[in-house]
């Protein structure tokens, strides 16, 4: 079974996207919205334009990206260190608003692990393990077809493992 399954069989063809001109706040909103349907989703694809070609994958904003941004521009805000407890929520909200209204350029990960739709399951597994990411993008001829999350890969592999017992 392992060699019969392809990236195409595992991928999700519904995934969150934002334009490269979006703010971090828009990416967070898109991610939260997609998690209503798919709670294990932890990425938003950042799409843009290269030359005259539109719909080009520029990068990914992940939950880790958002947490890193929160740490860098909110939790390390010197104002938060000196506020009284009663003012903390207001100061935190202000710092978060400033942080999330920044451009995605400094927050997205442009190094996207990609697969072809026909890649067999062992190739998918190898990519996940080698790149140490919980997601990969399935592309063909520069067009994004879907995403595979580590939960999808685990579900498929564990089903075969259980069947072998």
C-alpha positions as CSV (number, residue, x, y, z in Angstrom):
1,X,0.0,0.0,0.0
2,X,2.8,2.4,0.9
3,X,4.1,2.7,-2.7
4,X,0.6,3.0,-4.2
5,X,-0.3,6.2,-2.3
6,X,0.8,9.5,-3.8
7,X,0.9,13.0,-2.6
8,X,-2.3,13.6,-4.5
9,X,-4.1,11.1,-2.3
10,X,-3.1,12.8,0.9
11,X,-3.3,16.5,-0.1
12,X,-6.1,18.9,0.9
13,X,-7.3,21.0,-1.9
14,X,-8.9,23.5,0.4
15,X,-6.3,25.7,2.1
16,X,-6.0,29.3,3.5
17,X,-4.3,31.9,1.3
18,X,-3.5,35.6,1.6
19,X,-2.0,38.0,-0.9
20,X,1.6,39.0,-0.3
21,X,0.5,42.6,0.3
22,X,-1.6,41.4,3.3
23,X,-0.7,42.3,6.9
24,X,0.2,39.7,9.6
25,X,-3.3,40.4,11.1
26,X,-4.9,39.3,7.8
27,X,-2.9,36.1,7.8
28,X,-3.9,35.4,11.4
29,X,-7.5,36.0,10.5
30,X,-7.3,33.6,7.5
31,X,-5.6,31.0,9.6
32,X,-8.2,31.2,12.4
33,X,-11.0,31.0,9.9
34,X,-9.5,27.9,8.2
35,X,-9.0,26.3,11.7
36,X,-12.8,26.4,12.2
37,X,-13.1,23.8,9.4
38,X,-9.8,22.0,9.9
39,X,-8.5,22.5,13.5
40,X,-5.1,20.8,12.7
41,X,-4.3,23.4,9.9
42,X,-1.4,25.5,11.0
43,X,-0.4,27.4,7.8
44,X,-1.6,30.1,5.4
45,X,-0.1,30.2,1.9
46,X,1.2,33.6,0.8
47,X,0.4,34.2,-2.9
48,X,1.7,36.9,-5.1
49,X,2.8,37.9,-8.6
50,X,6.0,37.3,-10.4
51,X,6.3,39.3,-13.6
52,X,3.0,38.9,-15.4
53,X,2.2,35.6,-13.7
54,X,-0.3,35.8,-10.8
55,X,-1.1,33.2,-8.1
56,X,2.6,32.4,-7.5
57,X,3.5,30.9,-4.1
58,X,5.7,33.4,-2.3
59,X,5.9,31.7,1.1
60,X,4.0,30.5,4.1
61,X,2.9,31.9,7.4
62,X,2.6,29.2,10.0
63,X,1.5,29.2,13.6
64,X,5.2,29.2,14.6
65,X,5.7,32.3,12.5
66,X,2.9,34.1,14.3
67,X,4.2,33.0,17.7
68,X,7.7,34.2,16.8
69,X,6.3,37.6,15.7
70,X,4.4,37.8,19.0
71,X,7.5,37.1,21.0
72,X,9.7,39.5,19.0
73,X,7.4,42.5,18.7
74,X,4.9,42.2,21.6
75,X,6.3,40.2,24.5
76,X,9.7,41.9,24.2
77,X,8.1,45.4,24.1
78,X,9.7,47.4,26.9
79,X,6.4,49.0,27.8
80,X,5.0,45.6,28.9
81,X,7.8,45.2,31.5
82,X,6.8,48.4,33.4
83,X,3.0,48.4,33.3
84,X,0.9,47.7,36.3
85,X,-1.2,44.5,36.2
86,X,-4.4,46.5,35.7
87,X,-2.9,48.1,32.5
88,X,-1.4,45.0,31.1
89,X,-4.3,43.9,28.9
90,X,-4.6,47.4,27.3
91,X,-0.8,47.6,26.7
92,X,-0.7,44.0,25.3
93,X,-3.6,44.8,22.9
94,X,-1.9,47.9,21.7
95,X,1.4,46.1,21.1
96,X,-0.4,43.3,19.3
97,X,-2.2,45.7,17.1
98,X,1.0,47.4,16.1
99,X,2.7,44.1,15.5
100,X,0.0,42.4,13.5
101,X,-0.5,45.4,11.2
102,X,3.1,45.0,9.8
103,X,3.8,43.6,6.4
104,X,4.1,39.8,5.8
105,X,7.5,40.3,4.2
106,X,9.3,40.0,7.5
107,X,7.1,37.2,8.8
108,X,6.6,34.7,6.1
109,X,8.8,31.7,5.4
110,X,9.9,31.8,1.8
111,X,11.6,28.3,2.0
112,X,8.6,26.2,1.2
113,X,8.9,22.4,1.1
114,X,7.1,21.3,-2.1
115,X,6.0,18.0,-3.6
116,X,4.7,16.9,-7.0
117,X,1.2,15.3,-7.0
118,X,2.7,12.0,-8.3
119,X,5.3,11.7,-5.5
120,X,4.9,8.4,-3.7
121,X,4.3,8.2,0.0
122,X,7.9,7.4,0.9
123,X,9.0,10.6,-0.9
124,X,6.4,12.5,1.1
125,X,7.6,11.0,4.4
126,X,11.3,11.7,3.5
127,X,10.5,15.4,2.8
128,X,8.7,15.8,6.1
129,X,11.5,14.2,8.0
130,X,14.3,15.9,6.2
131,X,12.8,19.4,6.3
132,X,11.4,19.0,9.9
133,X,8.2,20.8,8.9
134,X,4.6,19.8,9.7
135,X,3.4,20.7,6.2
136,X,4.3,20.6,2.6
137,X,2.8,22.2,-0.6
138,X,1.8,20.1,-3.6
139,X,2.6,22.0,-6.8
140,X,2.6,21.2,-10.5
141,X,3.9,23.6,-13.2
142,X,4.1,26.4,-10.6
143,X,0.5,26.0,-9.6
144,X,-0.5,25.1,-6.1
145,X,-2.8,22.1,-6.0
146,X,-3.0,21.5,-2.3
147,X,-1.2,21.1,1.0
148,X,-0.4,18.0,3.1
149,X,-0.3,18.4,6.9
150,X,1.7,16.1,9.2
151,X,-1.7,14.9,10.5
152,X,-2.6,13.7,7.0
153,X,0.6,11.8,6.6
154,X,0.4,10.3,10.1
155,X,-3.2,9.2,9.5
156,X,-2.3,7.4,6.3
157,X,0.9,5.7,7.7
158,X,-0.7,4.7,11.0
159,X,-3.7,3.1,9.2
160,X,-1.2,0.9,7.3
161,X,0.7,0.2,10.5
162,X,-2.4,-0.9,12.4
163,X,-3.5,-3.1,9.5
164,X,-0.2,-4.9,9.6
165,X,-0.6,-6.0,13.3
